[in-house]
Amino acid sequence: MTEKTQILDKPDEFSEILFEKLKLLNFGLRDLEIYEFRYALENVLPAGGWNSITLASASDIESQLTNQVTYKSIQLKPVLDGRIQLDPQIIRLTQMLFVGLVTGEYTGEWLRENFYFDIRGFYFLHRTVYFTQEVHDYLGEKPFRRFTRNQKKFETLQEIGYKDFMQANQELDQFFIKCVIDLVALKGTPIILGIAGPTAAGKTEIVMQLRDAFVNIGKKICTIEMDNFLTDREYREQKGIDSLGKEALHFDLLLQSLEQICRGETIQIPQYDFVAATSTHDIDGKLRPGATMLEIEPADIIFIEGNFPFLYPELSNLVGIKVVYMTDDDIRMKRKWRRDIDFRKKYDLNYFRNRYFREQFIMAQEVYIPQMLICDLVVDTTGAALWSSPITRDLLRF
């Protein structure tokens, strides 16, 4: 047994070394005392001790974490003794990375490149790559405009409120809004504006700023929420339909509504009751007796809200300005701690940790990267950069 592996049988020494090495990966840990760190560490202590953990090679871990099968196998609500637990695969990964970091099997550089450590969740999450080579081939190697990376100040924080988030992005957001206004002037109205982006990236807030900006220059606006076109949850569950796909929607009604409002017509659309999980329309798209549709008047700027406003060609052809609004996973996680756990009190703690670990890679591969490959603009708030397609870049430089 080597000196490094002997440390695994000495809990105090192990935790001290781990604490010091983790501080180099997440500067926020420098605000903790060792005894606070040990409180949290007890929650992931292996039943057989740290010496019981068998390490996978770095290449094997990378291979697993770039495969959707790994994420789809994560349980959202594994239950033990009547309580939801952190998924065993997630716990094992964090345990392996702890041991590998202490023994030197995994370097800090490799860990920093592939993972981020969330203090409140006290676990490692895989770092999702959104700007793939394919995305760079489409958008180019350099952004249209770059700004000061103000989100760096969030590195030591455990959670992030919207006021600080908005201030950090202010310069970038204002330039983005100006670009959208310029594009509308060039393309004309009525025009559909679609903004896609991951949870807690800042979509809702930037849409509010855009709406205010258009109202201030005398434009009439309206919003169409894709969620209102959802079919009944019971039907989707019976058919095994993913709520993210167009099969989950009254898709033909959505297309018809967008076409009509672009012609300047007042439209009536379904309404989805999130409490009852039912639509005003049956599966055939017919209005149910006694149900009331939502009326939307035509406007100059038509916002379409949803995860995939231009993912499918049928939608993409109708959306005049396509935007992906991005924020890195670790920053969004800190936003969700403040918004969804502290304020909304929306999730069970372990369900939240499981879901966030599971969903980011899947959503990137299936929803966000495909939209980045056809969009007009990508707002990268963490990188403080605005990216544009070649055609859009030429328009904005005109």
C-alpha positions as CSV (number, residue, x, y, z in Angstrom):
1,M,0.0,0.0,0.0
2,T,1.5,3.4,-1.1
3,E,1.6,6.5,1.1
4,K,-1.1,8.0,-1.1
5,T,-3.5,5.1,-0.6
6,Q,-2.8,4.9,3.1
7,I,-4.4,8.4,3.4
8,L,-7.7,6.8,2.4
9,D,-7.8,5.0,5.7
10,K,-7.2,8.3,7.6
11,P,-10.4,10.3,7.5
12,D,-9.0,13.5,9.0
13,E,-6.0,13.6,6.7
14,F,-8.1,12.7,3.7
15,S,-10.6,15.5,4.4
16,E,-7.8,18.0,4.9
17,I,-6.1,17.2,1.6
18,L,-9.4,17.1,-0.2
19,F,-10.5,20.4,1.2
20,E,-7.2,22.1,0.1
21,K,-7.4,20.7,-3.4
22,L,-11.0,21.5,-3.9
23,K,-10.4,25.1,-2.9
24,L,-8.3,25.3,-6.1
25,L,-11.3,24.1,-8.1
26,N,-14.0,26.2,-6.4
27,F,-12.7,29.4,-4.8
28,G,-16.0,29.7,-2.8
29,L,-14.7,26.9,-0.5
30,R,-12.2,29.3,0.9
31,D,-15.0,30.9,2.8
32,L,-15.6,27.6,4.7
33,E,-13.9,26.3,7.8
34,I,-12.7,22.7,7.7
35,Y,-15.3,21.5,10.2
36,E,-18.1,22.9,7.9
37,F,-16.6,21.1,5.0
38,R,-16.5,17.8,7.0
39,Y,-20.2,18.2,7.9
40,A,-21.0,18.2,4.2
41,L,-18.5,15.4,3.4
42,E,-20.3,13.0,5.8
43,N,-23.2,13.0,3.3
44,V,-21.1,11.3,0.6
45,L,-18.9,9.1,2.9
46,P,-18.8,5.6,1.4
47,A,-20.2,2.8,3.6
48,G,-16.9,0.9,3.3
49,G,-14.7,4.0,3.7
50,W,-12.7,5.9,1.0
51,N,-10.5,2.9,0.4
52,S,-13.5,1.0,-0.9
53,I,-13.8,3.2,-3.9
54,T,-12.5,1.7,-7.2
55,L,-11.4,4.4,-9.7
56,A,-12.4,4.3,-13.3
57,S,-9.9,5.7,-15.8
58,A,-10.2,9.4,-16.8
59,S,-10.9,8.3,-20.4
60,D,-13.7,5.9,-19.3
61,I,-15.3,8.6,-17.3
62,E,-15.2,11.0,-20.2
63,S,-16.7,8.4,-22.5
64,Q,-19.6,7.8,-20.1
65,L,-20.3,11.5,-19.5
66,T,-20.5,12.2,-23.2
67,N,-23.1,9.5,-23.8
68,Q,-26.8,10.3,-23.4
69,V,-27.4,6.8,-22.1
70,T,-25.6,7.7,-18.9
71,Y,-27.8,10.7,-18.2
72,K,-31.0,9.0,-19.1
73,S,-30.3,6.2,-16.6
74,I,-30.2,8.8,-13.7
75,Q,-33.2,8.4,-11.5
76,L,-35.0,11.6,-10.5
77,K,-36.7,10.2,-7.4
78,P,-34.9,7.1,-6.0
79,V,-36.4,6.5,-2.6
80,L,-34.9,5.0,0.6
81,D,-36.7,5.0,3.9
82,G,-39.4,7.1,2.5
83,R,-37.1,9.9,1.3
84,I,-35.8,10.9,-2.1
85,Q,-32.1,10.2,-2.4
86,L,-29.3,11.4,-4.6
87,D,-28.9,9.0,-7.5
88,P,-26.3,6.3,-6.6
89,Q,-24.4,6.9,-9.9
90,I,-24.1,10.6,-9.1
91,I,-22.8,9.8,-5.6
92,R,-20.3,7.3,-7.0
93,L,-19.0,9.8,-9.5
94,T,-18.4,12.4,-6.8
95,Q,-16.7,9.8,-4.5
96,M,-14.4,8.7,-7.3
97,L,-13.4,12.2,-8.2
98,F,-12.7,13.0,-4.5
99,V,-10.5,9.9,-4.1
100,G,-8.8,10.5,-7.5
101,L,-8.1,14.1,-6.6
102,V,-6.6,13.2,-3.2
103,T,-4.4,10.4,-4.6
104,G,-3.4,12.3,-7.8
105,E,-5.0,9.8,-10.1
106,Y,-7.1,12.7,-11.5
107,T,-5.4,16.1,-12.0
108,G,-6.9,19.3,-11.0
109,E,-6.6,20.5,-14.6
110,W,-8.6,17.5,-15.9
111,L,-11.2,18.0,-13.3
112,R,-11.5,21.7,-14.0
113,E,-11.9,21.1,-17.7
114,N,-14.6,18.4,-17.4
115,F,-16.4,19.2,-14.2
116,Y,-17.5,21.9,-11.8
117,F,-18.1,21.4,-8.1
118,D,-21.3,22.9,-6.7
119,I,-20.9,23.8,-3.0
120,R,-24.5,23.8,-2.0
121,G,-25.2,20.5,-3.7
122,F,-21.8,19.2,-2.6
123,Y,-21.3,17.2,-5.7
124,F,-19.5,17.3,-9.1
125,L,-21.4,17.9,-12.3
126,H,-20.2,17.4,-15.8
127,R,-19.4,20.7,-17.6
128,T,-21.6,20.8,-20.8
129,V,-19.9,22.1,-23.9
130,Y,-22.3,24.2,-26.0
131,F,-19.8,25.8,-28.3
132,T,-18.9,22.7,-30.1
133,Q,-16.7,22.7,-33.2
134,E,-19.9,22.3,-35.3
135,V,-21.3,25.5,-33.7
136,H,-18.0,27.3,-34.3
137,D,-18.1,26.2,-37.9
138,Y,-21.5,27.9,-38.2
139,L,-20.9,31.0,-36.1
140,G,-17.2,31.5,-36.7
141,E,-14.2,31.4,-34.3
142,K,-14.7,34.9,-33.1
143,P,-17.8,36.6,-31.7
144,F,-19.5,39.6,-33.3
145,R,-18.7,41.7,-30.1
146,R,-17.0,40.8,-26.9
147,F,-17.4,42.6,-23.5
148,T,-15.9,42.4,-20.0
149,R,-16.6,39.0,-18.3
150,N,-18.3,40.3,-15.2
151,Q,-19.7,36.9,-14.2
152,K,-16.2,36.0,-13.0
153,K,-17.2,37.7,-9.7
154,F,-19.7,34.9,-9.2
155,E,-17.0,32.2,-8.8
156,T,-16.9,32.5,-5.0
157,L,-20.7,32.7,-4.6
158,Q,-23.0,29.8,-3.6
159,E,-26.1,31.3,-5.1
160,I,-26.8,34.3,-7.4
161,G,-29.8,36.7,-7.3
162,Y,-31.2,38.3,-10.3
163,K,-30.1,41.9,-9.5
164,D,-26.4,40.8,-9.5
165,F,-27.0,38.7,-12.6
166,M,-28.6,41.5,-14.5
167,Q,-25.9,44.0,-13.5
168,A,-23.2,41.6,-14.7
169,N,-24.9,41.3,-18.1
170,Q,-26.0,44.8,-18.6
171,E,-23.5,46.0,-21.2
172,L,-24.0,42.8,-23.3
173,D,-27.8,42.9,-22.9
174,Q,-28.0,46.5,-24.0
175,F,-26.0,45.8,-27.1
176,F,-28.0,42.7,-27.9
177,I,-31.3,44.7,-27.6
178,K,-29.9,47.3,-30.0
179,C,-29.0,44.6,-32.5
180,V,-32.5,43.1,-32.3
181,I,-34.1,46.5,-32.8
182,D,-31.8,47.0,-35.8
183,L,-32.7,43.6,-37.3
184,V,-36.4,44.3,-36.9
185,A,-36.0,47.6,-38.8
186,L,-34.2,45.8,-41.6
187,K,-36.5,42.9,-41.8
188,G,-39.8,44.7,-41.2
189,T,-42.9,43.8,-39.3
190,P,-44.9,41.8,-38.3
191,I,-42.1,39.5,-37.2
192,I,-41.9,36.5,-34.9
193,L,-39.0,36.7,-32.4
194,G,-38.0,33.4,-30.8
195,I,-35.6,33.2,-27.9
196,A,-34.4,29.8,-26.8
197,G,-32.1,28.9,-23.9
198,P,-31.6,26.7,-20.9
199,T,-33.4,27.0,-17.5
200,A,-32.2,30.0,-15.5
201,A,-30.1,31.4,-18.4
202,G,-32.1,34.7,-18.2
203,K,-34.6,34.3,-21.0
204,T,-37.6,35.6,-19.1
205,E,-35.8,38.7,-18.0
206,I,-34.2,39.5,-21.4
207,V,-37.7,39.1,-23.0
208,M,-39.1,41.6,-20.5
209,Q,-36.3,44.1,-21.4
210,L,-36.9,43.6,-25.1
211,R,-40.7,44.1,-24.7
212,D,-40.0,47.4,-22.8
213,A,-37.6,48.5,-25.5
214,F,-40.1,47.9,-28.3
215,V,-42.9,49.6,-26.5
216,N,-40.7,52.6,-25.9
217,I,-40.3,53.0,-29.7
218,G,-44.0,52.6,-30.4
219,K,-44.1,49.0,-31.4
220,K,-47.1,46.8,-30.5
221,I,-46.1,43.5,-29.0
222,C,-47.8,40.2,-28.1
223,T,-46.6,36.8,-26.7
224,I,-47.5,33.3,-27.7
225,E,-46.5,30.7,-25.1
226,M,-45.8,27.2,-26.6
227,D,-46.8,25.6,-23.3
228,N,-50.4,26.6,-24.0
229,F,-50.4,24.1,-26.9
230,L,-49.5,21.1,-24.7
231,T,-51.8,18.2,-24.9
232,D,-53.2,16.6,-21.7
233,R,-50.5,15.2,-19.5
234,E,-52.4,11.9,-19.1
235,Y,-52.4,11.4,-22.8
236,R,-48.7,12.1,-23.0
237,E,-47.9,9.7,-20.2
238,Q,-50.0,7.0,-21.7
239,K,-48.2,7.3,-25.0
240,G,-44.8,7.8,-23.5
241,I,-44.4,11.2,-25.2
242,D,-41.6,13.5,-24.1
243,S,-43.0,16.9,-23.2
244,L,-40.2,18.6,-25.2
245,G,-41.1,17.1,-28.5
246,K,-43.7,18.5,-31.0
247,E,-45.7,15.3,-30.5
248,A,-46.5,16.7,-27.1
249,L,-48.2,19.7,-28.6
250,H,-51.2,20.6,-30.7
251,F,-48.5,21.3,-33.3
252,D,-50.8,22.0,-36.2
253,L,-52.8,24.5,-34.2
254,L,-49.5,26.2,-33.2
255,L,-48.4,26.5,-36.8
256,Q,-51.8,27.7,-37.9
257,S,-51.9,30.3,-35.2
258,L,-48.4,31.7,-36.1
259,E,-49.3,31.9,-39.8
260,Q,-52.5,33.7,-39.0
261,I,-51.1,36.3,-36.7
262,C,-48.3,37.0,-39.2
263,R,-51.1,37.9,-41.6
264,G,-52.4,40.4,-39.2
265,E,-55.3,38.3,-37.9
266,T,-56.6,38.1,-34.4
267,I,-56.1,34.5,-33.2
268,Q,-57.6,32.2,-30.6
269,I,-55.3,29.6,-29.2
270,P,-55.7,26.8,-26.7
271,Q,-55.1,27.3,-23.0
272,Y,-53.2,24.7,-20.8
273,D,-54.2,24.3,-17.2
274,F,-51.0,23.5,-15.3
275,V,-52.8,22.5,-12.1
276,A,-55.2,20.0,-13.8
277,A,-52.6,19.3,-16.5
278,T,-55.2,19.5,-19.2
279,S,-55.8,21.4,-22.4
280,T,-58.9,23.3,-23.5
281,H,-58.7,21.1,-26.7
282,D,-59.1,17.3,-27.1
283,I,-56.5,15.2,-28.7
284,D,-58.0,15.9,-32.1
285,G,-57.5,19.6,-31.6
286,K,-61.2,20.4,-31.1
287,L,-62.4,22.8,-28.4
288,R,-64.0,21.0,-25.4
289,P,-67.5,22.0,-24.4
290,G,-67.5,24.9,-22.0
291,A,-63.8,25.6,-22.5
292,T,-62.5,29.1,-23.4
293,M,-59.8,29.9,-25.8
294,L,-57.2,32.6,-25.3
295,E,-57.5,35.6,-27.8
296,I,-54.3,37.3,-29.0
297,E,-54.5,40.4,-31.2
298,P,-51.9,41.0,-34.0
299,A,-48.8,43.0,-33.2
300,D,-45.6,44.2,-34.8
301,I,-43.4,42.0,-32.6
302,I,-44.7,38.5,-31.8
303,F,-42.7,36.8,-29.1
304,I,-42.8,33.0,-29.0
305,E,-41.8,31.5,-25.7
306,G,-40.7,27.9,-25.2
307,N,-37.7,25.6,-25.1
308,F,-37.6,25.0,-28.8
309,P,-39.2,28.0,-30.6
310,F,-37.3,27.2,-33.8
311,L,-36.0,23.6,-33.4
312,Y,-38.3,22.2,-36.1
313,P,-38.2,23.4,-39.7
314,E,-41.9,24.1,-39.7
315,L,-41.4,26.6,-36.9
316,S,-38.0,27.8,-38.0
317,N,-39.5,28.9,-41.3
318,L,-41.9,31.2,-39.5
319,V,-39.6,32.7,-36.9
320,G,-38.0,35.9,-38.3
321,I,-35.3,36.4,-35.7
322,K,-33.9,33.4,-33.9
323,V,-31.9,33.9,-30.7
324,V,-30.3,31.5,-28.2
325,Y,-29.6,33.1,-24.8
326,M,-26.9,31.1,-23.0
327,T,-25.4,31.0,-19.5
328,D,-23.0,28.4,-18.3
329,D,-24.3,25.4,-16.3
330,D,-22.5,26.3,-13.0
331,I,-23.9,29.9,-13.1
332,R,-27.4,28.7,-13.8
333,M,-27.2,26.2,-11.0
334,K,-26.4,29.0,-8.6
335,R,-29.3,31.1,-10.0
336,K,-31.6,28.1,-9.5
337,W,-30.5,27.6,-5.8
338,R,-31.6,31.2,-5.1
339,R,-34.7,31.2,-7.4
340,D,-36.2,27.7,-7.2
341,I,-35.0,26.4,-3.8
342,D,-34.7,29.5,-1.6
343,F,-37.6,31.6,-3.0
344,R,-40.0,29.3,-4.9
345,K,-39.3,26.3,-2.7
346,K,-40.2,24.4,-5.8
347,Y,-38.3,21.1,-5.5
348,D,-37.3,18.5,-3.1
349,L,-33.5,19.0,-2.6
350,N,-32.4,15.6,-4.0
351,Y,-34.9,15.7,-6.8
352,F,-33.4,19.1,-7.8
353,R,-29.8,17.8,-7.7
354,N,-30.7,14.7,-9.7
355,R,-32.7,16.6,-12.3
356,Y,-30.1,19.2,-12.9
357,F,-27.3,16.6,-13.3
358,R,-29.5,14.6,-15.7
359,E,-31.0,17.2,-17.9
360,Q,-28.2,19.6,-19.0
361,F,-26.3,17.3,-21.4
362,I,-29.5,15.8,-22.8
363,M,-31.1,19.3,-23.4
364,A,-27.9,20.6,-24.9
365,Q,-27.7,17.7,-27.4
366,E,-31.4,17.5,-28.3
367,V,-32.5,21.1,-28.1
368,Y,-30.0,23.9,-27.6
369,I,-27.1,23.0,-29.8
370,P,-29.4,22.2,-32.8
371,Q,-30.9,25.6,-32.4
372,M,-27.5,27.3,-32.1
373,L,-26.8,25.8,-35.6
374,I,-29.6,27.7,-37.2
375,C,-30.0,30.8,-35.1
376,D,-29.3,34.5,-36.0
377,L,-27.7,35.4,-32.6
378,V,-26.2,33.6,-29.6
379,V,-25.9,35.7,-26.4
380,D,-23.2,34.1,-24.2
381,T,-23.7,35.9,-20.9
382,T,-20.9,33.9,-19.1
383,G,-18.4,34.5,-21.9
384,A,-19.8,38.1,-22.3
385,A,-20.0,37.8,-26.0
386,L,-22.6,38.2,-28.8
387,W,-22.2,35.7,-31.6
388,S,-24.0,36.0,-34.9
389,S,-24.5,34.0,-38.1
390,P,-22.6,35.2,-41.1
391,I,-25.7,36.6,-42.7
392,T,-26.8,38.4,-39.6
393,R,-23.3,39.8,-39.1
394,D,-23.4,41.3,-42.6
395,L,-26.8,42.8,-41.9
396,L,-25.7,44.4,-38.7
397,R,-22.6,45.8,-40.3
398,F,-24.6,47.3,-43.2
